[in-house]
Amino acid sequence: MSFFSNLSTLFGTQVDDSQQPRNRRRHPKKKRFSQPSQGQPDRAQNNLNQDRQAVQVLKTAKANNEYKQANLEAAKLLQDAQAKAREIIVEAKAEALSIRSKAENESRELSRQLEEQQRKLDSKLDRIDERLEQMDKKEAQLEHAEQEVEALKAEYTKKRQEVIDRLEKVAELTKEEAKQALFDNLEKKLTREMAQYIRQKQEEAEAEAEERVQEILIDAMRHGATDYVPEYTVSVVQLPSEETKGKIIGKAGRNIHAFEHRTGVDVDLDMSPTEVRLSCFDPVRREIGRIALERLIKDGRIQPSRIEEVVSKVEKEMDKIIFDEGKRLCHEVGIYNLPNELMRMLGKFKYRFSYGQNLIAHTLEETRIGTKLAHELGLDVNTVKLGCLLHDIGKVSDEAEGSHVELGVKIAKRFNLPQPVIDCIAQHHEDEPFSGPEQMAVYIADAISGARPGARYENYDEYVQRLQQLEDIATSYDSVKQAYAIQAGREIRVLLEPEASKDADVMVLSSKIRDEIKEKVTYPGTVTVTVIRETRHQEIAK
């Protein structure tokens, strides 16, 4: 009710304010039309007051009517609002009942599903328990059966040994002697067939390949010839005078010890009065030591701190030289997309020698020969070119374990090279069977470059030892009368005793000697095995 009281007060105030000017305007009119006399001022004033009271009564009645009407409207709005509220409450209760019913149904369904899953799990657990029991029984049976098998095996081994002992006693031969005798008899029976088969295959290969191979190899060697003389160098530093040796040694040997420790090379001062020999398995370190020592001798200030400074500077220069050499080698053979680290390893070829043959010169020559062979035979030129370029990459590996073939394969795999190129590296010394013609081409190019006259040299003692080893292998066979290693160890001539051999033994024995040489002897190029059997008879006429 306070709201409606405020409304009535407000309306009453507005009516009073709006009527005041109107009354003021009407007052002159009354004054103008009613012209009372001067004796009647009080009467006019009374009339005016009555009129004002009448107006005030009318305003009050009007305000009361508006207030009643507003109360009626407010009551009607309140009823409508209450009706709507009841409707909303009814709908909410209905919806709540529906939701509750739905939730109860879902809860019952979930409970049913959980019970069903629980029943299934219980059933599975029961089956698992049964299977475990069965497995335990089977394991026990298997253990028992295994024990029986072991017992039978032991009994069989014992009886077998008894039979072998009885047979050896009866035959008066051991097991190995009987096996060897059997193989000897079998070899004698098959010697003729083996010789015929070998001769047939050789004739077929010669008929198919002789004409074309000669033409290809001659043409390839002509195009692969390089304009260099093999380098036969030793790391030797010339001294200006014998007094320089004292500076190199230093007080209590501190200079020479500092130099050897920093460079990793051994210094030999006993070679001659004016020469110093540097030795090291790493050719790059040896070259760094040679350059550093020459600069120290020229500078004259040979002391540990100066040695450290000069060697560090030479190492930085050597890294750049090695990378430039590897890059130049790749560009000369037409390969431009190798990783920088791989080109840096190829640059070490400049200071690496194989039997006196510089690896850069050998690699360049071999790559040219292999590329020409690939063009002539229609092979994959890129595979052959990469195989020839990287076939000896293992020789400059930092790892010490393994042959250069194994180390080269590891390097190629580390740089994710194609598998055919890896096969070229792995098979260029026939350590593995050839997987394709490209790998054969790399092998042939390497053999041509390394075996040509003047390409390589080796130590005299090793040379004599290899010749003796070749002759010893040949003379180890019973039917061999004499054997001679000729052509600098590239051919072995074997003479058979005609009475103790047959014509068919010639081909079989040459194959055996060849295989044994491959297995036991290290040699550059190839070794030809020539077996000769002849019968001579002489009569003298008197």
C-alpha positions as CSV (number, residue, x, y, z in Angstrom):
1,M,0.0,0.0,0.0
2,S,2.9,2.4,0.4
3,F,3.5,2.3,-3.3
4,F,0.0,3.4,-4.1
5,S,0.2,6.1,-1.3
6,N,3.2,7.5,-2.9
7,L,1.4,7.5,-6.2
8,S,-1.5,9.4,-4.8
9,T,0.7,12.0,-3.1
10,L,2.6,12.5,-6.4
11,F,-0.6,12.9,-8.4
12,G,-2.1,15.3,-5.8
13,T,1.0,17.5,-5.9
14,Q,1.0,17.6,-9.7
15,V,-2.6,18.6,-9.8
16,D,-2.1,21.4,-7.3
17,D,0.9,22.7,-9.2
18,S,-0.8,22.6,-12.6
19,Q,-3.9,24.4,-11.3
20,Q,-2.1,27.3,-9.7
21,P,-1.3,29.2,-12.9
22,R,-4.8,28.5,-14.3
23,N,-6.4,30.0,-11.2
24,R,-4.1,33.0,-11.5
25,R,-5.2,33.5,-15.1
26,R,-8.9,33.2,-14.2
27,H,-8.6,35.7,-11.4
28,P,-8.2,38.8,-13.6
29,K,-11.1,37.6,-15.8
30,K,-13.4,37.5,-12.8
31,K,-12.0,40.8,-11.8
32,R,-12.7,42.2,-15.3
33,F,-16.4,40.9,-15.6
34,S,-17.4,41.4,-12.1
35,Q,-17.0,44.8,-11.1
36,P,-18.1,45.0,-7.5
37,S,-18.6,48.2,-5.8
38,Q,-16.2,49.5,-3.3
39,G,-18.6,48.6,-0.6
40,Q,-18.5,45.0,-1.2
41,P,-14.8,43.8,-1.0
42,D,-15.5,41.2,1.7
43,R,-18.2,39.5,-0.3
44,A,-16.1,39.2,-3.4
45,Q,-13.3,37.8,-1.3
46,N,-15.7,35.2,0.2
47,N,-16.9,34.2,-3.3
48,L,-13.3,33.7,-4.3
49,N,-12.6,31.5,-1.4
50,Q,-15.6,29.4,-2.0
51,D,-14.6,28.9,-5.6
52,R,-11.2,27.8,-4.5
53,Q,-12.7,25.3,-2.0
54,A,-14.9,23.9,-4.7
55,V,-12.0,23.4,-7.0
56,Q,-10.0,21.7,-4.2
57,V,-13.0,19.3,-3.6
58,L,-13.2,18.4,-7.2
59,K,-9.4,17.7,-7.3
60,T,-9.7,15.5,-4.2
61,A,-12.6,13.5,-5.7
62,K,-10.7,13.0,-9.0
63,A,-7.6,11.8,-7.1
64,N,-9.7,9.3,-5.1
65,N,-11.2,7.9,-8.3
66,E,-7.8,7.4,-9.9
67,Y,-6.5,5.8,-6.7
68,K,-9.3,3.3,-6.7
69,Q,-8.8,2.5,-10.4
70,A,-5.1,2.0,-9.8
71,N,-5.9,-0.4,-6.9
72,L,-8.2,-2.4,-9.1
73,E,-5.6,-2.6,-11.8
74,A,-3.0,-3.6,-9.3
75,A,-5.2,-6.3,-7.9
76,K,-5.9,-7.6,-11.3
77,L,-2.2,-7.8,-12.2
78,L,-1.5,-9.5,-8.9
79,Q,-4.1,-12.2,-9.6
80,D,-2.7,-12.7,-13.1
81,A,0.8,-13.0,-11.7
82,Q,-0.4,-15.5,-9.1
83,A,-2.2,-17.5,-11.7
84,K,0.9,-17.6,-13.9
85,A,3.0,-18.6,-10.9
86,R,0.7,-21.5,-10.1
87,E,0.9,-22.6,-13.7
88,I,4.8,-22.4,-13.7
89,I,4.9,-24.4,-10.4
90,V,2.6,-27.1,-11.8
91,E,4.7,-27.4,-15.0
92,A,7.9,-27.5,-12.9
93,K,6.6,-30.2,-10.7
94,A,5.5,-32.2,-13.8
95,E,8.9,-31.8,-15.4
96,A,10.7,-32.7,-12.1
97,L,8.6,-35.9,-11.9
98,S,9.5,-36.8,-15.5
99,I,13.2,-36.2,-14.9
100,R,13.1,-38.3,-11.7
101,S,11.3,-41.1,-13.5
102,K,13.8,-41.0,-16.3
103,A,16.7,-41.0,-13.9
104,E,15.3,-44.0,-12.0
105,N,14.8,-45.9,-15.3
106,E,18.4,-45.2,-16.3
107,S,19.7,-46.2,-12.9
108,R,17.8,-49.5,-13.1
109,E,19.2,-50.1,-16.6
110,L,22.8,-49.4,-15.4
111,S,22.3,-51.7,-12.4
112,R,21.1,-54.4,-14.7
113,Q,24.1,-54.0,-17.1
114,L,26.6,-54.0,-14.2
115,E,25.1,-57.2,-12.9
116,E,25.3,-58.7,-16.4
117,Q,29.0,-57.7,-16.7
118,Q,29.7,-59.0,-13.2
119,R,28.2,-62.4,-14.2
120,K,30.3,-62.5,-17.4
121,L,33.5,-61.6,-15.5
122,D,32.8,-64.3,-12.9
123,S,32.3,-66.8,-15.8
124,K,35.6,-65.7,-17.5
125,L,37.5,-65.9,-14.2
126,D,36.2,-69.4,-13.7
127,R,37.3,-70.4,-17.2
128,I,40.8,-68.8,-16.7
129,D,41.2,-70.8,-13.5
130,E,40.3,-74.0,-15.4
131,R,42.9,-73.1,-18.1
132,L,45.6,-72.4,-15.5
133,E,45.0,-75.7,-13.9
134,Q,45.2,-77.4,-17.3
135,M,48.4,-75.5,-18.1
136,D,49.9,-76.6,-14.8
137,K,49.1,-80.2,-15.6
138,K,50.6,-79.9,-19.1
139,E,53.7,-78.3,-17.8
140,A,54.2,-81.1,-15.4
141,Q,53.6,-83.6,-18.2
142,L,56.1,-81.7,-20.4
143,E,58.7,-81.7,-17.7
144,H,58.2,-85.4,-17.2
145,A,58.4,-86.0,-21.0
146,E,61.5,-83.8,-21.2
147,Q,63.2,-85.8,-18.6
148,E,62.3,-89.0,-20.5
149,V,63.7,-87.5,-23.7
150,E,66.9,-86.5,-22.0
151,A,67.3,-90.0,-20.6
152,L,66.6,-91.5,-24.1
153,K,69.1,-89.0,-25.6
154,A,71.8,-90.0,-23.2
155,E,71.1,-93.6,-23.8
156,Y,71.2,-93.1,-27.6
157,T,74.5,-91.1,-27.3
158,K,76.0,-93.9,-25.3
159,K,74.8,-96.6,-27.7
160,R,76.0,-94.6,-30.7
161,Q,79.4,-94.1,-29.1
162,E,79.6,-97.8,-28.4
163,V,78.7,-98.6,-32.1
164,I,81.3,-96.1,-33.3
165,D,83.9,-97.6,-31.0
166,R,83.1,-101.1,-32.3
167,L,83.2,-99.9,-35.9
168,E,86.6,-98.2,-35.3
169,K,87.9,-101.4,-33.7
170,V,86.7,-103.5,-36.6
171,A,87.9,-101.2,-39.3
172,E,91.1,-100.2,-37.5
173,L,90.3,-96.5,-38.4
174,T,89.2,-93.6,-36.3
175,K,86.0,-91.6,-37.2
176,E,88.0,-88.8,-38.8
177,E,90.2,-91.2,-40.7
178,A,87.2,-93.0,-42.1
179,K,85.6,-89.7,-43.1
180,Q,88.7,-88.5,-44.8
181,A,89.0,-91.8,-46.6
182,L,85.4,-91.6,-47.8
183,F,86.0,-88.0,-49.0
184,D,89.1,-89.1,-50.8
185,N,87.3,-91.9,-52.6
186,L,84.5,-89.6,-53.5
187,E,86.9,-87.0,-54.8
188,K,88.7,-89.5,-57.0
189,K,85.4,-90.6,-58.4
190,L,84.2,-87.1,-59.1
191,T,87.5,-85.6,-60.3
192,R,86.8,-86.2,-64.0
193,E,83.3,-84.8,-63.7
194,M,84.5,-81.7,-61.8
195,A,87.2,-81.1,-64.4
196,Q,84.7,-81.4,-67.3
197,Y,82.2,-79.1,-65.6
198,I,84.9,-76.5,-64.8
199,R,86.2,-76.6,-68.3
200,Q,82.7,-76.3,-69.8
201,K,81.9,-73.2,-67.7
202,Q,85.2,-71.6,-68.5
203,E,84.7,-72.2,-72.2
204,E,81.2,-70.7,-72.1
205,A,82.4,-67.6,-70.2
206,E,85.3,-67.1,-72.5
207,A,83.1,-67.5,-75.6
208,E,80.6,-64.9,-74.3
209,A,82.8,-62.4,-72.8
210,E,86.3,-62.5,-74.3
211,E,85.7,-60.3,-77.4
212,R,83.6,-57.6,-75.6
213,V,85.6,-57.5,-72.4
214,Q,88.9,-56.8,-74.2
215,E,87.4,-53.9,-76.1
216,I,85.7,-52.4,-73.0
217,L,88.8,-52.7,-70.7
218,I,91.2,-51.3,-73.2
219,D,89.0,-48.4,-74.0
220,A,88.3,-47.8,-70.2
221,M,92.0,-47.9,-69.4
222,R,92.8,-45.4,-72.2
223,H,90.2,-42.9,-70.9
224,G,91.1,-43.5,-67.3
225,A,94.8,-42.8,-67.5
226,T,95.9,-39.9,-65.3
227,D,98.8,-37.6,-65.6
228,Y,100.7,-38.4,-62.4
229,V,103.6,-40.4,-61.2
230,P,103.0,-42.5,-58.1
231,E,104.3,-40.8,-55.0
232,Y,107.0,-42.6,-53.0
233,T,107.5,-40.3,-50.1
234,V,108.6,-40.6,-46.5
235,S,108.0,-37.9,-43.8
236,V,111.5,-36.6,-43.6
237,V,112.5,-33.1,-42.5
238,Q,115.9,-31.6,-43.7
239,L,117.9,-29.8,-41.0
240,P,120.1,-26.8,-41.9
241,S,122.8,-28.0,-39.6
242,E,123.5,-30.7,-37.0
243,E,123.2,-28.1,-34.2
244,T,119.5,-27.8,-34.9
245,K,119.0,-31.3,-33.4
246,G,120.0,-29.8,-30.0
247,K,117.3,-27.2,-30.3
248,I,114.7,-29.8,-31.2
249,I,115.6,-31.9,-28.2
250,G,115.8,-29.0,-25.8
251,K,116.9,-29.0,-22.2
252,A,116.4,-32.4,-20.7
253,G,114.4,-33.3,-23.8
254,R,111.5,-31.0,-23.0
255,N,111.1,-29.7,-26.5
256,I,111.0,-33.1,-28.3
257,H,108.7,-34.5,-25.6
258,A,106.3,-31.5,-26.0
259,F,106.4,-31.9,-29.8
260,E,105.6,-35.6,-29.7
261,H,102.9,-35.2,-27.1
262,R,101.2,-32.4,-29.0
263,T,101.4,-33.9,-32.5
264,G,101.1,-37.6,-31.7
265,V,104.1,-38.5,-33.9
266,D,107.4,-40.2,-33.1
267,V,110.6,-38.2,-33.9
268,D,113.7,-40.2,-35.0
269,L,116.9,-38.1,-34.8
270,D,119.3,-41.0,-35.5
271,M,118.6,-41.3,-39.2
272,S,121.4,-38.9,-40.4
273,P,123.1,-35.8,-39.0
274,T,120.9,-33.4,-41.2
275,E,117.6,-35.3,-41.3
276,V,114.7,-36.0,-38.9
277,R,112.3,-38.8,-39.6
278,L,108.7,-38.5,-38.4
279,S,106.6,-41.7,-38.0
280,C,102.9,-42.1,-37.2
281,F,100.1,-44.4,-38.3
282,D,97.9,-41.4,-39.0
283,P,99.1,-39.8,-42.2
284,V,97.3,-36.5,-41.4
285,R,99.0,-36.2,-38.0
286,R,102.4,-37.0,-39.6
287,E,101.9,-34.3,-42.2
288,I,100.9,-31.8,-39.5
289,G,104.0,-32.7,-37.6
290,R,106.2,-32.3,-40.7
291,I,104.9,-28.8,-41.5
292,A,105.0,-27.7,-37.9
293,L,108.6,-28.9,-37.5
294,E,109.7,-27.2,-40.7
295,R,108.2,-23.9,-39.5
296,L,109.8,-24.2,-36.1
297,I,113.2,-24.8,-37.6
298,K,112.8,-21.8,-39.9
299,D,111.6,-19.6,-37.0
300,G,114.4,-20.8,-34.7
301,R,112.2,-20.4,-31.5
302,I,111.7,-24.0,-30.5
303,Q,110.2,-24.1,-27.0
304,P,107.0,-25.8,-25.6
305,S,104.8,-22.7,-25.8
306,R,105.9,-21.9,-29.4
307,I,105.4,-25.6,-30.3
308,E,101.8,-25.5,-29.0
309,E,101.1,-22.2,-31.0
310,V,102.6,-23.4,-34.3
311,V,100.9,-26.9,-34.2
312,S,97.5,-25.4,-33.4
313,K,97.8,-23.0,-36.4
314,V,98.9,-25.8,-38.7
315,E,96.0,-27.9,-37.6
316,K,93.5,-25.2,-38.5
317,E,95.2,-24.7,-41.9
318,M,95.2,-28.5,-42.4
319,D,91.5,-28.7,-41.9
320,K,90.9,-26.2,-44.6
321,I,93.4,-28.0,-47.0
322,I,91.7,-31.4,-46.4
323,F,88.2,-30.0,-47.1
324,D,89.4,-28.3,-50.2
325,E,91.1,-31.4,-51.5
326,G,88.0,-33.5,-50.8
327,K,85.8,-31.0,-52.6
328,R,88.2,-30.8,-55.6
329,L,88.2,-34.6,-55.9
330,C,84.4,-34.7,-55.9
331,H,84.2,-32.0,-58.5
332,E,86.7,-33.7,-60.7
333,V,84.7,-36.9,-60.9
334,G,81.4,-34.9,-61.3
335,I,79.8,-35.3,-57.9
336,Y,78.5,-32.2,-56.2
337,N,75.9,-33.1,-53.5
338,L,77.9,-35.0,-50.9
339,P,77.8,-33.9,-47.2
340,N,80.6,-31.6,-46.1
341,E,81.8,-34.1,-43.5
342,L,82.1,-36.9,-46.1
343,M,84.0,-34.5,-48.5
344,R,86.4,-33.7,-45.5
345,M,87.1,-37.4,-45.1
346,L,87.8,-37.8,-48.8
347,G,90.3,-35.0,-48.5
348,K,92.4,-37.1,-46.1
349,F,93.2,-39.3,-49.2
350,K,95.8,-36.7,-50.0
351,Y,98.0,-37.9,-47.2
352,R,97.1,-41.7,-47.4
353,F,99.1,-44.2,-49.4
354,S,98.4,-47.8,-50.2
355,Y,101.5,-49.7,-51.3
356,G,103.0,-46.3,-52.2
357,Q,100.0,-45.4,-54.4
358,N,98.3,-42.1,-53.3
359,L,94.6,-42.6,-52.6
360,I,93.5,-39.5,-54.3
361,A,95.3,-40.4,-57.5
362,H,94.0,-44.0,-57.2
363,T,90.4,-43.0,-56.5
364,L,90.4,-40.5,-59.4
365,E,91.8,-43.1,-61.8
366,E,89.5,-45.8,-60.6
367,T,86.4,-43.6,-60.8
368,R,87.2,-42.7,-64.4
369,I,87.7,-46.3,-65.4
370,G,84.5,-47.4,-63.6
371,T,82.4,-44.5,-65.2
372,K,83.6,-45.5,-68.6
373,L,82.7,-49.2,-68.0
374,A,79.3,-48.2,-66.7
375,H,78.6,-46.1,-69.9
376,E,79.7,-48.9,-72.2
377,L,77.7,-51.6,-70.4
378,G,74.6,-49.5,-69.8
379,L,74.8,-49.6,-66.0
380,D,73.7,-47.1,-63.4
381,V,76.5,-44.5,-63.8
382,N,75.8,-42.7,-60.6
383,T,76.0,-45.9,-58.5
384,V,79.3,-46.9,-60.1
385,K,80.7,-43.4,-59.8
386,L,79.8,-43.1,-56.1
387,G,81.0,-46.7,-55.4
388,C,84.4,-46.0,-57.0
389,L,84.7,-42.7,-55.2
390,L,83.9,-44.1,-51.7
391,H,85.2,-47.7,-51.9
392,D,88.3,-46.9,-49.8
393,I,86.6,-44.4,-47.4
394,G,87.2,-46.8,-44.5
395,K,90.9,-46.3,-44.8
396,V,90.6,-42.8,-43.3
397,S,88.1,-43.8,-40.6
398,D,88.9,-42.7,-37.1
399,E,87.8,-46.1,-35.7
400,A,90.6,-48.7,-35.2
401,E,88.6,-51.9,-35.1
402,G,87.7,-53.7,-38.3
403,S,88.9,-53.8,-41.9
404,H,88.7,-50.8,-44.2
405,V,85.7,-52.5,-45.9
406,E,83.8,-52.9,-42.7
407,L,84.6,-49.4,-41.6
408,G,83.6,-48.0,-45.0
409,V,80.2,-49.8,-44.8
410,K,79.6,-48.2,-41.4
411,I,80.4,-44.7,-42.7
412,A,78.2,-45.2,-45.8
413,K,75.3,-46.3,-43.5
414,R,75.9,-43.3,-41.2
415,F,75.4,-40.9,-44.1
416,N,72.3,-42.8,-45.4
417,L,73.8,-43.6,-48.8
418,P,71.8,-45.8,-51.2
419,Q,72.1,-49.6,-50.6
420,P,73.7,-50.3,-54.1
421,V,76.5,-47.9,-53.2
422,I,77.0,-49.6,-49.8
423,D,77.1,-52.9,-51.7
424,C,79.9,-51.5,-53.9
425,I,82.0,-50.7,-50.8
426,A,81.3,-54.1,-49.2
427,Q,82.0,-56.1,-52.3
428,H,85.0,-54.4,-53.9
429,H,87.4,-57.0,-52.4
430,E,85.0,-59.9,-52.9
431,D,84.3,-60.1,-49.1
432,E,80.7,-60.7,-50.1
433,P,79.1,-62.1,-53.3
434,F,78.4,-59.6,-56.0
435,S,74.8,-58.3,-55.8
436,G,74.8,-56.7,-59.3
437,P,76.8,-55.6,-62.3
438,E,77.5,-52.2,-60.8
439,Q,79.4,-53.8,-57.9
440,M,81.4,-55.9,-60.4
441,A,82.3,-52.8,-62.3
442,V,83.7,-51.1,-59.2
443,Y,85.7,-54.2,-58.4
444,I,87.2,-54.4,-61.9
445,A,88.0,-50.7,-61.9
446,D,89.8,-51.0,-58.5
447,A,91.8,-54.0,-59.7
448,I,92.8,-52.3,-62.9
449,S,94.0,-49.2,-61.1
450,G,95.8,-51.0,-58.3
451,A,97.4,-53.8,-60.4
452,R,98.8,-51.9,-63.3
453,P,102.6,-51.8,-63.5
454,G,104.2,-48.9,-61.6
455,A,101.1,-48.1,-59.6
456,R,102.3,-49.5,-56.3
457,Y,105.4,-50.6,-54.4
458,E,105.8,-52.4,-51.1
459,N,108.4,-53.3,-48.5
460,Y,111.0,-55.8,-49.6
461,D,110.6,-58.1,-46.6
462,E,106.9,-58.3,-47.1
463,Y,107.4,-58.9,-50.8
464,V,109.8,-61.9,-50.1
465,Q,107.5,-63.2,-47.4
466,R,104.5,-63.2,-49.8
467,L,106.4,-65.0,-52.5
468,Q,107.5,-67.7,-50.0
469,Q,103.9,-68.0,-48.7
470,L,102.6,-68.6,-52.2
471,E,105.2,-71.3,-52.9
472,D,104.5,-73.0,-49.5
473,I,100.8,-73.2,-50.3
474,A,101.4,-74.8,-53.6
475,T,103.9,-77.4,-52.4
476,S,101.7,-78.5,-49.5
477,Y,99.8,-80.8,-51.8
478,D,101.2,-84.3,-52.3
479,S,101.1,-84.5,-56.1
480,V,103.1,-81.2,-56.5
481,K,106.7,-81.6,-57.5
482,Q,107.8,-77.9,-57.7
483,A,106.3,-74.5,-57.4
484,Y,107.7,-71.1,-58.4
485,A,106.3,-67.6,-57.7
486,I,107.0,-65.4,-60.7
487,Q,106.0,-61.9,-62.1
488,A,106.5,-60.2,-58.7
489,G,104.1,-62.6,-57.0
490,R,101.3,-62.1,-59.5
491,E,101.6,-65.7,-60.8
492,I,102.4,-69.1,-59.3
493,R,103.7,-71.9,-61.6
494,V,103.0,-75.4,-60.2
495,L,104.6,-78.5,-61.6
496,L,102.9,-81.9,-60.9
497,E,104.4,-85.3,-60.7
498,P,102.9,-87.1,-63.7
499,E,103.1,-90.5,-62.0
500,A,101.2,-89.4,-58.9
501,S,98.5,-87.4,-60.7
502,K,96.0,-87.4,-63.6
503,D,95.1,-84.8,-66.3
504,A,91.9,-84.1,-64.5
505,D,93.8,-83.1,-61.3
506,V,95.2,-80.1,-63.1
507,M,92.0,-78.1,-63.1
508,V,90.9,-79.2,-59.6
509,L,94.2,-78.5,-58.0
510,S,94.4,-75.0,-59.5
511,S,91.0,-74.2,-58.0
512,K,92.1,-75.4,-54.6
513,I,95.3,-73.4,-54.6
514,R,93.4,-70.3,-55.8
515,D,90.9,-70.6,-52.9
516,E,93.7,-71.1,-50.3
517,I,95.6,-68.1,-51.6
518,K,92.5,-65.9,-51.4
519,E,91.9,-67.1,-47.8
520,K,95.5,-66.9,-46.4
521,V,97.5,-64.4,-48.5
522,T,97.3,-60.6,-48.6
523,Y,98.3,-59.3,-52.1
524,P,97.7,-56.3,-54.4
525,G,95.8,-57.0,-57.6
526,T,95.4,-60.6,-58.6
527,V,97.5,-63.9,-58.5
528,T,97.3,-66.3,-61.5
529,V,97.7,-70.0,-60.6
530,T,99.1,-72.1,-63.5
531,V,99.3,-75.9,-62.9
532,I,101.4,-78.0,-65.4
533,R,101.5,-81.7,-65.8
534,E,103.6,-83.3,-68.5
535,T,105.2,-86.7,-69.2
536,R,108.6,-86.9,-70.9
537,H,110.6,-89.9,-72.0
538,Q,114.0,-89.9,-73.5
539,E,115.9,-92.6,-75.4
540,I,119.4,-92.5,-76.7
541,A,120.4,-94.1,-80.0
542,K,123.9,-95.5,-80.0
